[in-house]
Amino acid sequence: MNTRLSVTGVKVLDQEEALDFYVNKLGLEKAADVRQGPFRWLTVRFPNSEVEIFLEEPGPPVHDEATAAQLRELIAKGAMGSIVIETDDAHAYYETLKERGVTDFTQEPIEHAYGIDMGIRDPFGNGIRILQPKRARG
């Protein structure tokens, strides 16, 4: 049996703003954009990656209005999600992100025993860790 991760989700307050950030700032590409009534299935992914990120905006038909309001409050507090992105050059990606206008860095690149990592937040407070793992010498 072959099993793999296909899609993971990040809750956002505005799908258009999220699409702009994840594509134009982080360098992902739009993968799917399907509307069915009030529901929009909007995903992004890194080029040449099969794993997609669903940019999920709370609301009908998935959430009733009371639940959607609670989720929006938690999203605004940065309490709803995080992702980890792996890169082969954290310092170069850091410079690229700054050039693209990313300003909400929670940590600049720092070297650790496991590699180099840094942190940013998307426009909705979701944490994004960016990791350049230390490779074993062989």
VMD Tcl script that draws the C-alpha trace (Angstrom):
set ca {
  {0.00 0.00 0.00}
  {1.34 3.42 -0.97}
  {0.12 6.26 1.27}
  {1.22 9.89 1.21}
  {0.18 13.37 2.24}
  {-1.67 15.14 -0.56}
  {-3.16 18.32 0.93}
  {-2.82 20.14 4.24}
  {-4.70 23.25 5.24}
  {-3.97 26.70 6.60}
  {-6.88 28.80 7.82}
  {-6.89 32.35 6.47}
  {-9.18 35.37 6.72}
  {-9.04 36.32 3.03}
  {-8.23 33.85 0.26}
  {-7.14 36.52 -2.24}
  {-4.72 38.08 0.25}
  {-3.46 34.61 1.16}
  {-2.99 33.70 -2.50}
  {-0.97 36.86 -3.06}
  {1.26 36.18 -0.03}
  {1.89 32.49 -0.67}
  {2.53 32.98 -4.41}
  {4.18 36.40 -4.67}
  {6.07 36.41 -1.37}
  {6.87 32.75 -0.60}
  {7.20 31.60 -4.22}
  {4.50 28.93 -4.38}
  {2.18 28.51 -7.36}
  {-1.59 28.26 -7.55}
  {-2.53 24.60 -7.87}
  {-6.34 24.53 -7.77}
  {-9.06 27.15 -7.73}
  {-12.55 25.66 -7.81}
  {-15.74 27.40 -6.73}
  {-18.90 25.60 -5.77}
  {-21.51 28.05 -4.54}
  {-20.04 29.97 -1.60}
  {-17.24 27.41 -1.17}
  {-13.84 27.93 -2.79}
  {-11.23 25.17 -2.95}
  {-8.02 27.19 -3.35}
  {-4.67 25.45 -3.06}
  {-1.04 26.39 -3.59}
  {2.14 24.34 -3.81}
  {5.82 24.72 -4.46}
  {6.77 24.10 -8.10}
  {7.51 20.40 -8.66}
  {5.79 19.45 -5.37}
  {2.78 17.18 -5.14}
  {1.74 18.40 -1.67}
  {-0.75 21.26 -1.74}
  {-1.77 23.77 0.93}
  {-5.50 24.51 1.11}
  {-6.01 28.21 1.90}
  {-9.21 27.73 3.89}
  {-11.44 30.66 4.71}
  {-13.96 29.81 7.47}
  {-17.59 29.96 6.46}
  {-20.42 28.07 4.81}
  {-20.96 25.39 3.79}
  {-18.21 23.87 5.98}
  {-18.82 26.04 9.06}
  {-21.99 27.63 10.41}
  {-21.66 31.38 11.07}
  {-21.11 31.01 14.83}
  {-18.26 28.54 14.29}
  {-16.80 30.63 11.46}
  {-16.79 33.70 13.75}
  {-14.93 31.74 16.45}
  {-12.41 30.49 13.90}
  {-11.85 34.00 12.51}
  {-11.13 35.22 16.04}
  {-8.57 32.44 16.59}
  {-6.96 33.04 13.18}
  {-6.55 36.73 14.02}
  {-4.68 35.68 17.18}
  {-2.32 33.46 15.17}
  {-3.61 30.38 16.98}
  {-4.80 28.24 14.07}
  {-1.89 26.86 12.18}
  {1.70 26.56 11.21}
  {3.73 24.99 8.45}
  {7.38 24.10 7.95}
  {9.11 24.80 4.65}
  {12.42 23.15 3.82}
  {15.02 24.98 1.76}
  {18.56 24.21 0.64}
  {19.75 27.78 1.37}
  {18.07 29.56 4.28}
  {20.19 32.70 4.00}
  {19.43 33.16 0.28}
  {15.70 32.50 0.86}
  {15.74 35.04 3.71}
  {17.16 37.67 1.35}
  {14.62 36.74 -1.33}
  {11.76 37.07 1.16}
  {12.97 40.51 2.23}
  {13.26 41.60 -1.43}
  {9.67 40.39 -2.00}
  {8.42 42.55 0.88}
  {8.08 40.03 3.71}
  {8.44 41.97 6.96}
  {6.89 39.81 9.67}
  {9.97 37.78 10.60}
  {9.72 36.13 14.00}
  {13.32 34.94 13.76}
  {16.14 35.64 11.34}
  {18.19 32.63 10.14}
  {19.99 31.02 13.08}
  {22.30 28.02 12.98}
  {21.42 25.09 15.24}
  {22.79 21.56 15.61}
  {20.05 20.32 13.22}
  {20.55 23.05 10.61}
  {19.56 26.65 9.98}
  {16.04 27.87 10.61}
  {14.03 31.07 10.67}
  {10.45 32.09 11.28}
  {7.85 34.33 9.66}
  {4.12 34.87 9.93}
  {1.65 35.09 7.09}
  {-0.74 38.08 7.02}
  {-3.14 36.20 9.32}
  {-0.65 35.24 12.03}
  {-0.01 31.65 10.94}
  {3.50 30.64 11.88}
  {5.86 29.52 9.12}
  {9.18 27.91 9.99}
  {11.77 27.73 7.26}
  {14.43 25.06 7.73}
  {17.68 24.26 6.00}
  {18.46 20.85 7.52}
  {22.02 19.90 8.20}
  {22.90 17.07 5.85}
  {24.84 14.05 7.05}
  {28.28 13.77 5.54}
  {28.78 10.53 3.76}
}
mol new
graphics top color blue
foreach p $ca { graphics top sphere $p radius 0.5 }
foreach p [lrange $ca 0 end-1] q [lrange $ca 1 end] { graphics top cylinder $p $q radius 0.2 }
display resetview
